[in-house]
Amino acid sequence: MLFGSVQWVKSSVAGVLTAAALLCAASVSAMTIPCRVVGVTDGDTLTCLTEEKQQIKVRLAQIDAPEKAQPFGQRSKQALSDLVFQKDVVLEKETTDKYGRMVAKVLKDGKDVNLEMVRQGMAWVYDQYAHDREYFAIQQVAKSSRAGLWSDVDPVRPSDWRHGGGSASLQKASAAAPAVLAKASGKFSCNGKSYCREMTSCEEAQFYLNSCGVSRLDRDRDGVACETLCR
């Protein structure tokens, strides 16, 4: 009788441990989601499609990319597209934001895409929400090497831009373009052009908008300069 009781206890304990292990595994699985990126909104927001054909709007955790109408906004979006668009990724969910988007780390072949955006100078570390000290270290390296947005004479935090802090900086940058912003970027340089009629191509117009801060080229604030040239 005693032997039978011992066996029952062992069996019960084993059952509890197995159930706990399965529950833990299910919890981990629920927080890690494989999917394919089917859309990129900007440098820190994308849309992912799961194997169950569920679309998930994802806000990249710990980073804040330039807004579309901000200098480097379009380049940031393109950088994220180059990294993940139409590619399989894994989402490591952290939370859900007030807009209902999943806030997550995005992994491509095990590589932290969020961190890579900071490394390329295509996103700021979002101080208010960042919790990984490596992000700050990588940002400092990008800043020191003037990568991406750090090549700007007066980069503005996206959070400041969203609250109206960007307009004054743009005006200042536009006024300073002939002198302070006389820097080359490939075949174009900021040499004082201010109007769409002065642009020779869509590429040049977009360069003046994103790299020289000439905001008048994007009147409807959709991130596209001189619609007559770029549409």
Secondary structure, DSSP 8 states (H G I E B T S, - for coil): -HHHHHHHHHHHHHHHHHHHHHHHHHHHHHHEEEEEEEEEEETTEEEEEETT--EEEEEETTEE---TTSTTHHHHHHHHHHHHTTSEEEEEEEEE-TTS-EEEEEEETTEEHHHHHHHTTSSEE-TTT---HHHHHHHHHHHHTT-GGGGSSS---HHHIIIIIHHHHHHHHHHHTTTTT--EETTEE--S--SGGG-SSHHHHHHHHHHH--GGG-TT-SS-S-HHHH-
